[in-house]
Amino acid sequence: MAIMALALLAVGGVRANAVWGRHAMVETGIKAAIALVGGNARALAAVSNSAVGSDLTSATAAAMRAKGVQGDYSAPSWAGDAAKVTVTTEMGVGEILVGPAADSTDVVVFRTTGAIGLAAAALRMQRTWTGWVVSGLAVAPMPSAASATVTPTP
């Protein structure tokens, strides 16, 4: 009986880490980053809480779609809890670099480079019973000189 209880605890711990761990937080951040770069408000709403979702009005969705980068988005390549997504567009190749903020337990940062432009973003994340969701975000274009100062770099 004790072995069964330990096995259940171990499985529960693995499941909790897969849903609420740092890596899982970044996985949700990747989905949000791809939605933002691609201009897909519906995909962003799918990984966001109701407050962020309610801010994604039809006008906001149209503006996102108009500025979105169309291309082929690769599966993430991981280095620890940071990841890189390669975006191949008609204009060339770009990257989205995503990872946990060094100074916070619930913020994911990302930056874009290459053919998709230079931007930096911070995503405030919130744990829910089903996993992580985006609860706030800030995105800004950045001059090329500043791009070297933004983390992560997988």
KOLTI-174881 format. One record per atom (N, C-alpha, C): x, y, z. Coordinates in steps of 0.1 Angstrom, whole numbers, padded with zeros to 4 digits, always signed. Example, Ala and Ser with C-alpha at 12.3 -4.5 7.8 and 13.67 -1.06 7.14 Angstrom:
REM KOLTI-174881
+0132-0057+0078/+0123-0045+0078/+0132-0033+0078/+0128-0022+0071/+0137-0011+0071/+0129+0000+0079/
END
This chain:
REM KOLTI-174881
+0008-0012+0000/+0000+0000+0000/+0009+0013+0000/+0020+0012+0008/+0028+0024+0009/+0035+0026-0005/+0039+0015-0012/+0045+0017-0025/+0035+0023-0035/+0023+0019-0034/+0013+0025-0043/+0011+0039-0040/+0011+0043-0028/+0009+0057-0024/+0021+0066-0029/+0033+0060-0028/+0045+0067-0033/+0045+0068-0048/+0040+0058-0055/+0039+0058-0069/+0029+0069-0074/+0018+0070-0067/+0008+0080-0070/+0013+0094-0067/+0021+0096-0057/+0027+0109-0054/+0037+0112-0065/+0045+0103-0070/+0054+0105-0080/+0047+0109-0093/+0037+0101-0097/+0030+0104-0109/+0023+0118-0108/+0018+0121-0096/+0012+0134-0094/+0022+0146-0095/+0034+0143-0090/+0044+0153-0091/+0049+0156-0105/+0050+0145-0113/+0053+0146-0127/+0042+0154-0134/+0030+0150-0132/+0018+0157-0138/+0018+0171-0135/+0020+0175-0122/+0020+0189-0118/+0031+0197-0124/+0042+0191-0126/+0053+0198-0132/+0050+0200-0147/+0044+0190-0154/+0040+0191-0168/+0030+0202-0170/+0021+0204-0161/+0010+0214-0162/+0014+0228-0157/+0021+0228-0145/+0023+0241-0138/+0038+0244-0137/+0047+0236-0142/+0061+0239-0141/+0066+0250-0150/+0079+0254-0148/+0084+0265-0156/+0085+0262-0171/+0088+0249-0175/+0088+0245-0189/+0074+0247-0195/+0064+0242-0187/+0050+0243-0192/+0046+0258-0193/+0051+0267-0184/+0048+0281-0185/+0053+0286-0199/+0066+0283-0202/+0072+0287-0214/+0065+0282-0226/+0060+0269-0226/+0053+0264-0237/+0040+0272-0240/+0033+0276-0230/+0022+0285-0232/+0026+0299-0237/+0038+0304-0232/+0043+0316-0237/+0047+0315-0252/+0052+0304-0257/+0055+0301-0271/+0042+0302-0279/+0032+0296-0275/+0019+0297-0282/+0014+0311-0283/+0015+0319-0272/+0011+0333-0272/+0020+0341-0281/+0033+0339-0281/+0043+0346-0290/+0040+0343-0304/+0038+0331-0308/+0034+0328-0322/+0021+0334-0326/+0011+0334-0317/-0001+0341-0320/+0001+0356-0322/+0009+0362-0314/+0011+0377-0315/+0019+0380-0328/+0030+0373-0331/+0037+0375-0343/+0029+0372-0355/+0021+0361-0355/+0013+0358-0366/+0001+0366-0368/-0003+0374-0358/-0015+0382-0359/-0028+0374-0357/-0027+0364-0349/-0039+0355-0347/-0045+0357-0333/-0055+0366-0332/-0061+0370-0320/-0068+0358-0313/-0074+0350-0322/-0082+0338-0316/-0072+0328-0309/-0060+0326-0315/-0050+0317-0309/-0045+0324-0296/-0043+0337-0296/-0039+0344-0283/-0050+0342-0273/-0062+0344-0276/-0073+0343-0267/-0074+0329-0261/-0071+0319-0269/-0071+0305-0264/-0061+0302-0253/-0051+0310-0252/-0041+0307-0241/-0040+0319-0231/-0051+0327-0231/-0052+0338-0222/-0064+0337-0213/-0063+0345-0202/-0074+0345-0193/-0085+0354-0199/-0097+0355-0192/-0108+0362-0197/-0106+0377-0198/-0098+0383-0190/-0095+0397-0190/-0087+0400-0203/-0077+0393-0206/-0070+0395-0219/-0079+0392-0231/-0086+0381-0230/-0095+0377-0241/-0106+0388-0244/-0110+0395-0233/-0120+0405-0236/-0114+0418-0242/-0101+0419-0241/-0094+0431-0247/-0092+0428-0262/-0094+0416-0267/-0092+0412-0281/-0105+0414-0288/-0108+0427-0290/-0120+0431-0297/-0118+0428-0312/-0129+0429-0320/-0128+0427-0334/-0119+0437-0341/-0118+0449-0336/-0109+0459-0341/-0095+0455-0338/-0092+0450-0326/-0079+0446-0322/-0075+0434-0330/-0084+0425-0332/-0081+0413-0340/-0078+0417-0355/-0085+0426-0360/-0082+0431-0374/-0069+0437-0375/-0065+0445-0365/-0052+0452-0365/-0041+0442-0363/-0043+0432-0355/-0033+0421-0354/-0031+0413-0367/-0042+0410-0373/-0042+0402-0385/-0034+0410-0396/-0037+0424-0397/-0030+0432-0407/-0015+0433-0405/-0011+0432-0393/+0004+0433-0390/+0010+0419-0388/+0003+0409-0388/+0008+0396-0386/+0018+0391-0396/+0027+0383-0392/+0037+0377-0401/+0033+0363-0406/+0030+0362-0419/+0027+0350-0425/+0039+0342-0428/+0039+0329-0424/+0051+0321-0427/+0050+0307-0421/+0060+0300-0422/+0060+0286-0416/+0068+0287-0403/+0061+0283-0392/+0067+0284-0378/+0071+0270-0375/+0084+0269-0371/+0089+0256-0368/+0085+0251-0354/+0087+0239-0351/+0085+0234-0337/+0096+0241-0328/+0094+0243-0316/+0104+0249-0307/+0116+0240-0306/+0128+0246-0306/+0140+0238-0302/+0144+0244-0288/+0146+0235-0279/+0148+0238-0265/+0162+0238-0261/+0165+0247-0252/+0178+0247-0244/+0174+0251-0230/+0172+0240-0222/+0167+0242-0208/+0153+0246-0209/+0149+0257-0202/+0136+0262-0203/+0134+0273-0213/+0144+0276-0221/+0143+0286-0232/+0141+0279-0245/+0135+0285-0255/+0132+0279-0268/+0134+0289-0279/+0136+0283-0291/+0137+0291-0303/+0127+0285-0313/+0119+0294-0320/+0110+0291-0330/+0116+0298-0343/+0118+0290-0353/+0122+0296-0366/+0110+0299-0375/+0110+0311-0380/+0099+0315-0389/+0104+0318-0403/+0099+0310-0413/+0104+0312-0426/+0093+0319-0434/+0096+0331-0439/+0087+0339-0446/+0092+0341-0461/+0084+0348-0469/+0088+0352-0482/+0100+0361-0482/+0101+0369-0471/+0112+0379-0469/+0125+0373-0464/+0124+0361-0459/+0136+0354-0453/+0132+0347-0440/+0142+0345-0432/+0141+0337-0420/+0142+0346-0408/+0133+0344-0398/+0134+0351-0385/+0133+0341-0374/+0135+0346-0362/+0134+0338-0350/+0126+0344-0339/+0120+0336-0331/+0113+0340-0319/+0120+0333-0308/+0127+0340-0299/+0134+0335-0287/+0125+0337-0275/+0122+0326-0268/+0113+0326-0257/+0119+0320-0245/+0116+0326-0233/+0121+0319-0221/+0115+0326-0208/+0118+0320-0197/+0113+0327-0184/+0121+0339-0181/+0115+0349-0176/+0122+0361-0171/+0131+0357-0159/+0143+0362-0159/+0153+0359-0149/+0148+0364-0135/+0141+0375-0135/+0138+0381-0122/+0123+0379-0118/+0116+0369-0123/+0102+0367-0120/+0099+0352-0121/+0090+0347-0113/+0085+0333-0114/+0073+0332-0123/+0067+0343-0128/+0055+0342-0136/+0055+0351-0148/+0067+0353-0153/+0068+0361-0166/+0076+0354-0176/+0071+0354-0188/+0078+0348-0200/+0082+0360-0208/+0094+0361-0213/+0098+0371-0222/+0102+0365-0236/+0100+0373-0246/+0104+0368-0259/+0109+0380-0267/+0117+0377-0277/+0122+0387-0287/+0121+0381-0301/+0120+0389-0310/+0120+0385-0324/+0132+0391-0331/+0137+0384-0341/+0149+0388-0349/+0147+0384-0363/+0156+0390-0371/+0156+0386-0385/+0145+0392-0394/+0140+0384-0403/+0130+0388-0413/+0117+0392-0407/+0114+0388-0395/+0101+0391-0389/+0102+0404-0380/+0114+0411-0380/+0115+0423-0373/+0121+0421-0359/+0124+0433-0353/+0129+0433-0340/+0119+0438-0330/+0115+0429-0320/+0105+0433-0310/+0109+0426-0297/+0104+0431-0286/+0106+0425-0273/+0092+0425-0266/+0090+0415-0258/+0077+0414-0252/+0079+0407-0238/+0069+0410-0229/+0068+0403-0217/+0054+0399-0215/+0052+0386-0211/+0039+0380-0209/+0038+0377-0194/+0028+0383-0188/+0025+0379-0174/+0017+0367-0175/+0021+0356-0167/+0015+0343-0167/+0007+0341-0154/-0003+0333-0155/-0011+0330-0143/-0014+0315-0143/-0012+0309-0132/-0016+0294-0131/-0031+0293-0129/-0036+0283-0136/-0050+0280-0134/-0051+0265-0132/-0062+0259-0129/-0063+0245-0127/-0059+0237-0139/-0061+0243-0151/-0057+0235-0163/-0043+0238-0168/-0036+0247-0162/-0023+0251-0166/-0021+0266-0166/-0011+0270-0174/-0008+0284-0175/-0016+0292-0185/-0019+0304-0182/-0026+0313-0192/-0019+0327-0191/-0020+0334-0202/-0015+0348-0203/-0025+0357-0195/-0020+0365-0186/-0029+0374-0179/-0025+0389-0181/-0015+0391-0189/-0011+0405-0193/+0000+0404-0202/+0002+0415-0210/+0013+0415-0220/+0017+0429-0224/+0030+0430-0227/+0035+0442-0232/+0045+0439-0244/+0042+0445-0255/+0051+0442-0267/+0055+0456-0273/+0068+0456-0277/+0073+0469-0283/+0084+0466-0293/+0083+0473-0304/+0095+0472-0313/+0107+0477-0307/+0119+0472-0311/+0131+0477-0305/+0141+0480-0316/+0150+0490-0313/+0160+0493-0322/+0170+0482-0323/+0177+0480-0334/+0186+0469-0335/+0197+0469-0324/+0202+0480-0320/+0213+0481-0310/+0208+0475-0297/+0195+0476-0293/+0190+0470-0281/+0187+0456-0281/+0187+0450-0293/+0183+0436-0294/+0193+0426-0287/+0205+0430-0285/+0215+0422-0279/+0213+0422-0264/+0205+0431-0258/+0203+0431-0244/+0191+0424-0238/+0183+0418-0247/+0171+0411-0243/+0174+0396-0242/+0170+0390-0231/+0171+0376-0229/+0158+0369-0233/+0157+0357-0235/+0168+0347-0234/+0175+0345-0248/+0186+0338-0247/+0193+0334-0259/+0196+0319-0258/+0187+0311-0263/+0189+0296-0262/+0201+0292-0271/
END
